[in-house]
Amino acid sequence: MTQAAFLTACRDAIGAAQVLTDPHDTAPHLTDWRRRYTGAACAVLCPGTATEVATLVKLAAGHRIALVPQGGNTGLAGGATPDASGTQAVVSLRRLNRVRDVDPHNNTITVEAGVILAEVQKHAQAADRLFPLSLAAEGSCTIGGNLATNAGGTGVLRYGNTRELCLGLEVVTPQGELWDGLRGLRKDNTGYDLRDLFIGAEGTLGIITAAVLKLHPQPAARVTALAALASPHAALDFLSLTQSVAGPLLTGFELMSDFCVRLVGRHFEQMRYPFAEPHAQIVLLELSDSENEEHARTLFERLMETALESGLVEDAVVAENLSQSRAFWNLREHIPLAQAEEGLNIKHDIAVPISRIGHFIDETDAAVARTAPGARMVTFGHLGDGNLHYNVQAPEGVDAKAFLEQYQSPINQVVYDSVHRHRGSISAEHGLGQLKVDEAMHYKQDVEVRMMQAVKRALDPLGLMNPGKVVR
């Protein structure tokens, strides 16, 4: 009867209307975004304040009920999905959706965990500031989820990932205590950095309820272009050239293979191949200038003239207006959508040192071809920070479901072994969740796993915070 007593106590604490148990109400919270995992839960709890979150966590500890924190439920690794036991409770943070403060002089914004990323961007813009975190799910993902997974996106090259954009946190500990670490400080050398423990921990060490985030000045101008290249190796050389010419003005440098772009055109006819001739690789790059558009375009013209004369770049097209710039980014952002239209596929979110990307692609493509002849490689990602979405599509005309059943495990091993050889990471920005936890434990050093386990035991001795995720 512990579960029933727990639910009664939750209703008393936050109101019966915020304790969801009807299958119709709970269903949207029980399946992950990719529909890879579907779990069960004794309830979905919808607190409206950090204090209510703390009360629920304390009740869960007393009744030994495991909790699964959830934001926008847009994760790609099953980190916010409960298991199939029906004994866990989902804690939805969507009602924690207030912007508490915007401080233009300190260049910070303080928001609750359930605030949608796009709303943070809008509030920053209203204060003539920029919140640079940007990713495909920004219209539905929440800041709490971004922090829990240490999300990356397209601006990492210049601004860093979510960890670098956060100055302070408010967190409910596994004991139900509320830690107020909402200090908007760039310098605070007073002991262990507790903030960084919770960022990227996917709710396994506590529940983030609010954060102080960094803002930046709005750029005066942006210049966006597509550049065609012969290989990933040429793209790396072009990246080095761009960084030497543009320095910190370079905010985006996205790599897309020829097949990626053609796949988008196949399923979205309005998005045509941007060049007259085929090219092995296409780079989407963007410069953000604090002066004016003329300065940005002059710099960009100098860069492209050098790149074309040296043979690094085979062709290029520059966006003439905001609409065309948006079209270039749409081309990049529609790659995952085109993959979904093409059929089931094997996804990898990996990172290797930037200098190793060309060698990684060459070696791993060859290894995948030996393992699964005819497999089609959909390779794209954030070249500027070493993060590739290294995805594998079934051969043309082959049943995708049958292909996955036969090849997913051996292809994963091929890719992860290659990542490990190149001293990379099997998860760059999507997190581990339940999808990659076993692989992470396999590839990490024993001492690293033991340290992670020690931190988990120290902060969550009852093991009730999002169990089965991140660490075993």
N, C-alpha and C positions, 0 to 999 in steps of 0.2 A: 504493500500500500504506500510505499515511499513516494512513488511517482505521482499518485493521486494527491497525496498530501503536499507535494512540491507544487503541483499545478494550482491547488487551492490557495496556497500561500502566495503564488505569483499573481493570481487574480486579485487577492486582497492588496497586493503591493502596487500594481500598475493598472488595475481595472480589468474586468472580465473581457471587455471588448478588445483588449490588446494581448490576449492570450489565445492564439488561434489553434484550434484542434480539429475543426471540420476539414475533411480531405480537400474540398473545393478551395478552401482558403490557404491551406498549407502547400498544396501541389506546386505553385510557382517557385517555392523556396527549396524544393527537394531535388531538383534536377539542375545540373550545371549547364552553363551557356552552350557548350559543345554537345550536350545531350549524351555525354559519355558515361556519366554516373547519375544514378537515381537512388536516393536513400530514403529513410523513413525517420520520423521524429515524433516524440511524444507531444510536442507543441512547437509553434513558432511564437517567440516572445518579442513584443514590439515596444520597448521602453522609449520614453520621450525625452529623458534627461540623463546626464551622466550619473546622477544620484540614483535614479531608477536602475541603471545598469549595475551599479555597485550593489544595490539591494538584491537584484536577481542573482548575481554571482555569489553573494554570501548565502542565499537560499540554496543554490545549486551545490555549494560546498557542504552545507549541512545535510542535504539529502543525497549526496553522492551522485548528482546528475551531471553528465558531461555536456559541455556547451560548445556550439559551433557558431562563431561570429560570422555575420554576412552583411555585405554592403549592397552593391548593385547587382550582385550575382552574375558578373561578367567575366569571372576568372576562367583561365584556360587550363588549369591543372587540378580541378576538383577540390580546391582548398576550402571552399565554403559550402561543401555538400556533406550532410551527415552520412553515417554508415547505414547499413540496412537493418540494424537491430531494433530500431524504434525506441530506443532508450535515451537517445540524445535529444537535446532541445536546441533549436536554432535561435540565435539572438539577432534579429534584424535591426540594424541601426539606421534605417531610412528615416525615422522620425527625428533623429538628431540632425536636423537640417538647417541650423541657424548659422548665419555669419555673425560672429560675436564682435569683431572689430576690424577696421581697416585703418592702418597707420601709414600714410604716405611718407612721412618724414623718416620713419624707421624702415620703410619699405617692407612691411609685413601685413599679412592678413591672418586673422584667427578665425578658424571655422570648425564646426563640429563634424564628426566622422561621416555623417550621412549626407553631407552636401555634395551635389553632383559636380564633377570636375568642370564642366562647361559653365556652371554658375560661378565658380571661383574665378574663372577667366573673365566672365562678364563684370563681376564686382571689381576686379583689378583694373579692367579697362575703364570703368566709370571713374576710377581714381587716377586715370592717366598713367597706369602702371601695367606691367605685363606679368602674368603668371605663366611661365613657359612650358609647363608640362602639357604635352599634347599627344593623344593617341586615338586610335580609331573608335574606341568605346566612350569617348569623353562626354557624350550626351547622356550616358546612363551609368557609367562607373562612378563610384564615390571616393572621396578623399581617404576615408578609412581603409578601403580596399587598396587604393594606390599605395598607401603607406605600408600596409600589411604585406604587400608583395614587392615593395620597393620598385614600383613600375618605372619603365624607361620611356619609350616613345621617341619622337623625332627630334627633340631638342637637346638630347643628352650631350652631344658633341660640345656645345657651348655652355649649357647651363647645368649639366649633371642630371642624374636620375632623381627620383623622389627623395632619397636620403639627403642629397645635397640641397634640396629645396626646403627642408624642414629645419626649423630652429628649436622647436619645443613641442612637447606632447602632454596631453592629459590621458591617463591610463587607469583602468580598473584592474587591480591585481587579482590573481586567482583566489585570494582570501577575501575579496570584496572591498578592499580599501581603495580610495581614490587618490591617485598621485597627481598633483598639480605641478607639472613641469612646463607650463606655458610661458616660458621666458623667451622673449624675442632678442636673445643675445647672440652676437657673433663670436664672442669670447667668454668662456666660462670654464676655467681650469680648476674645478673644485672636486675632483674625484672621478670615479667611473662614469662613463658616458652612458647613462641608463637609457637615454633616448634611442641610441643606436641598437640596443638590445631588442627593442620592440619593433623597429622598422625592419621589414623583411621576415618577421617571425610568423606571419600568417595566423595571428591570434593564438599561438601555442603557448605564449608566456603571459598573456594578459590581453585586455580589450582596449584598443585605442578609441577614445571618445571625442577628442578634439586635438587640434594642432595649430601651431604658429608656423606659417609658411612664408618663404621669401618672395618678395616681388622685385621686379626689375623695371628700369625705364622703358617706355614704349619706343621701339625703333622708329626713326623718322622715315625710313624707306626700306623696302625689301626688293631684292632682285632674285628671280627664280629662273632656272634653266635646266634643260636636259642635254646631256653630253653623251655621245656614242663612243664606245671604246672597244678594243679588240679582245680584252681579257681582264680578269680580276687583277692580274699583276699590273696592267696598265692603269687600272682604276686606283690602285694603291699609289703609284707614282703621281697620278693626277691629284690625289688627296694631298700628298706632300707638297706639290707645287701650289695648290690652292691655299694651304695653310701658310706657306711662306709668303704668298702675295697678300692674302686677305687677313691673316692672323685671326683675332677674335671675332671678326665680322662673319666668319663662316658659322652658320647655325644649323645647316642640314646638309648631309651627304649620304644619299640613299642609293644603294646598288640594286639593280634589277636585271636579271638575265633576259635574253631575247625571248625565251619561252614564256617567262612570266608576263611580259607585255603582250605577246600574241594571245595568251590565254585570256587576258582581260578583253582584248578586241573580239575574241570569239564569242564571249558571253555578254558583252556590253558593246553593241555595235557603234554607239555614239563615241566610243573611246578608240580612235584609230591609232594605228602604229605611227609614231611621231616623225619617222624618217623615211625618205624615199627608198633607201637600201637597208637590208638587214644588218644588224651589228650584234656581236656576241653579248655585249654588256651595255647597259644604259645607266648613267648616274643622274639622279635628281639632286641638284645642289641649290642652296639658298644662302644669300648674304643678307645680313641685317645691319643697316648703317644708322648711326646716331646723328649724322649730319643732314644729308638730303639725297634725293634719288639721283641727281646728276653725279654726285660724288660716288655713289654706289655703282652706277652704270659705267663710269669711267674706269673704276677699279676692275670691274668685271670684264670690260672689253680688253683691258691689258692682260688679264689672266687668260682669257680665251685665245687671244692672239698668240701668246707664248705657247699655250697648249697645242694649238693647231699647227703652228710652225714646227714644233718639236716632234710632231707625230703622235703625241700621247692621246689626243682626241681626234677622232675621225670625222665627226660632224657635231653640230650643236644648234640648238634653237632656244632663244631667250624669250621669256614671257613679256609681252608688251603691255599688259595691264593686269589688274587684280583678277579678273575673270579667267584669263589664260593661266595665271599662276595657280589658281584654284584647280583648273583642269589638270595641270601637271601633277598636283598632289592627289587628285582623285584617281589618276592612273595608278599611282603607287598604292593608295589605300584600297583599291578595288582588287588587288591581287588575291587576298584571302577569300573575298566574295566569289571571284572567278573560280578559285579552287573548289569551293563548296559546290558551285554549279557543275563543275567538271566531274565531281564525285568524291567519295571518301578518299582520304589521303593520310599519309604518315607525316606528322608534324614534329619539327625539332626547333627549339628556341635555344640556340647555343652561342657561346662566346669563345673566341680565341684571341690571343694577342694580335693586334691589327697587322703587324708585319707578317703573320703566318697565314692570313686569310687566303691568299692565292694558292699556296701550297696545300692548305686544308681542302679547298674546293677540288683541286686537281686530284689529290690522293683519294679523297672520300668519294668523289664521283666515280672514279675507276673501281673502287671497292664495292660500291652499291651496284654498279653495272655487272660485276662478276657474280654478286649475290642474287640479283633479280634482273636478269637480262630484259632490256626494253623499258625498264622503269624510267619515268620522265622526271627530271629534277626541276623543282620550282624553288630557285634560290634567290632570296632578296633580303634586304635588311639594312641596318644602320652601320654602314661600313666605317664611318668615322669613329665609332666606339667599339668596333669589333664584334657586334651582335648580328648574327645571321639567323634568318628563319629558313632553315635548310629542310625543305619539305620534299616528299617523294610521292609522285602520282603514279597510279597504275599504268601499265602500257596501254597504248591506244587499242580500244576494242576489247580489253580484258575486264571482266567483272571486278569492280573495285572492292566489294566486300570479300570476295574470295581471295583477292590479292592481299588484302590486309591480314586475313586469317592465316595465310601461308607465310607472309614475309615481314609482318610488323616486328616481331621479336628479333629475327636475325638482322634486319636493317637497323633497328635501334642499337643493337650491339655493335654493328659496324661503325655507325656514326659516333656513338659514345666512346668507343675504343679510340677512334681517331681524335676526338676532342681531347681525351685524356693524354694521348701522345703529344699533342700540341700544347699541353698545359693550359687547357681551357676549362670552361664550365658547361655542364649539360643543361643549365637553366640560367638565361641571361636576364630576362625581365618578366617572365610569367610566373615565377615561383615554382616550388616543388609540389605543394599540395599532397594529394594521395597518388598523383600520376607518376611522379619521379622519385618518391621518397626511398624506395628500395635501391634504385640505381645510384642515388646520391650516397647512400650508406656504403655501397659497394666501391665506388670510385674514390671516396674520401679516405685519407689516412686514418688509421685506427685511433691515433692520438686526437685527431680532429673530431671524430665521432664521439669519443669519450668526453671531450670538453663540452660538446653540444649537449650530450646526455646529462652531464653534471649541471649545466645551466638550467635545463628543463626540470630536473629533480629539485633543484634549489628553489626555483620560483614557483613551480607547480607540483608539489610533492604528491598530491592526490591524482595527478594525471588527468584532470577534468577539462583542460583548456584545449579544444580542438584536437582530441587524440587521434593518432594515426597519421598525422600530417607532419611534414618537415623532417622529423627525426624519429627513429625507432628506439 
